[in-house]
Structure formats: structure tokens, C-alpha cells
Amino acid sequence: MAAPATLVTVCILSGSARSTGTIGAMQADDKPLILIVDDDAALREVLRDFFDARGYATQQLPDTRMLERRLHEAQPAIVILDRMMPGEDGVTACRRLRAGGHDVPVILLTAIDEPIDRVIGLESGADDYVGKPFDPRELEARIATILRRPRRVLRPENCLRFGAFEFDVALRLLVRDGVPVALAPREAALLAALARCAGRGLTRDELLERAGTDKEQFDRAVDAAIYRLRRIIEVDPARPQFIRTVRGVGYFLETAPADTGAP
């Protein structure tokens, strides 16, 4: 039996929820599976009742330690992931999933409703971000919207290959060994700019201009995004093979690098 709407609201105000999964994944009875990862047991139960009553299947985890194993075993359709938890927080967990090649949709929930926190959450690779308090029906609507999104397919004519990766410049879609790798919007835009000028050094100003990013931003914003890209793409980010530094200039993308260990 579904929990009354007032009970759902009260519990959401006192805790946090999240769901993770792979688009199109279903249970045996064809119900989309939501994985609820939350340290608040009462909230997990409330969300379970709410979504079960609306035609979804649910599973629960108290923290992120078993998250990747559950993704492989259950193949959920979507993840609702709490922003703040004991141990590994939601943003760190989302970054870890994306770096590992998991393209499961993630919605982050948080009581911190500041613009910078929303930016951090989305740049971690989350598909959506919901501040508390919220109406659970809004969360359900956001889940339905994400599940309706079609998968994007790489177009060979737009693809640039380097190492184990393929990058569709037009779609800004990065794939590793056939598995999509989530990129934050700024990272995807910078990688597209580098890919269009592969082998040629670009200054930070040129990267900002080609990425369609505000030039007023500090150079460090580019450096930070390059750092995150290297952590995703490079075997050893401290000795990059693909996203290389041009001393005194900026950066360039090397598609067939020699293993020189140069920065």
C-alpha cells in the first residue's frame, strides 16, 4: 500500500534519496527498476512504497559500497543518489561511476540548494539534480523524462579515435570500448574543441572561444576541466598521452601518441 502523500513529504524533508540504473533495464515483469541508495532506512521505505504503487520496481542500498555490483547484477533503469551521506558522498560516487564507463542515469538529491552545488552535481556526470524539499511527483516526472530519452548512436563520419576511445565531435559523445562515458558539459565542449584541432596546440582563450564558453572565466577553469578529462581518459593523468600540454601556450589532443611521458 502506498504511503500517504503527507508522509512522503515529511520523510523526504528529513532524509535524502537517489536512484541509479541503465536506460531500458527492466525487471522480469517489465517494470522499470529504480535503485534507491540512502542511509535513511525510513526514507528508503517511503520511496519504495511511492514508486511501487506507480508501476516501478525498486531495490535499496544503505550506501554506495555495493553500488557497482548491484548495477551489474540487477541492471536498474535509473539511480536516485543522495548528495550527502556518511562515507562516500553522492557526487564522488557519480564521478566514480562515470570514470568507470557506467552510463546509468543518475538523479542527485540534496538539501543544499545553492547554484554552485547544482553545477558541481551536474559536472560530476549526474543527469538531473533535485533540491529538497520536493514533491515526489516531481521526482517521478523527472525519472519518466530521463527514461524517454533515446540512446545516442555514434556516427562514424564524426568520430575521432584515440587509444581505447571514440569521440563523436558533433554529439560530444565519448565511448570507451563501446561503452558511453559521461562527461560534464564543460568537459565535453573542451574535448570537442581539442578534437576539431587534433594535433594543434590551442591557447586557453582559443579553447574557451571554440568551446562556446564565456571568455571572462579564469584560465584555471580550463585547467580544472582538462585535469578532469585526463582523469577519465589517461591511464596515468600525471603522464598524459592524449591531452598534452604545450608549454607557454595551452593544450592539444594527440590521437596517436608516442609514449614519451611528457606532460
Secondary structure, DSSP 4 states (H G I P E B T S, - for coil): -PPPHHHHHHHHHHS---EEE-TT-B-TTSPBEEEEE-S-HHHHHHHHHHHHTTT-EEEEESSSTTHHHHHHHH--EEEEEESS-SSS-HHHHHHHHHHTT----EEEEES---HHHHHHHHHTT-SEEEESS--HHHHHHHHHHHHHSPPP---GGGEEEETTEEEETTTTEEEETTEEE---HHHHHHHHHHHHTTTS-EEHHHHHHHTT--TTS-HHHHHHHHHHHHHHH-SSTTS-SSEEEETTTEEEE-SS-------
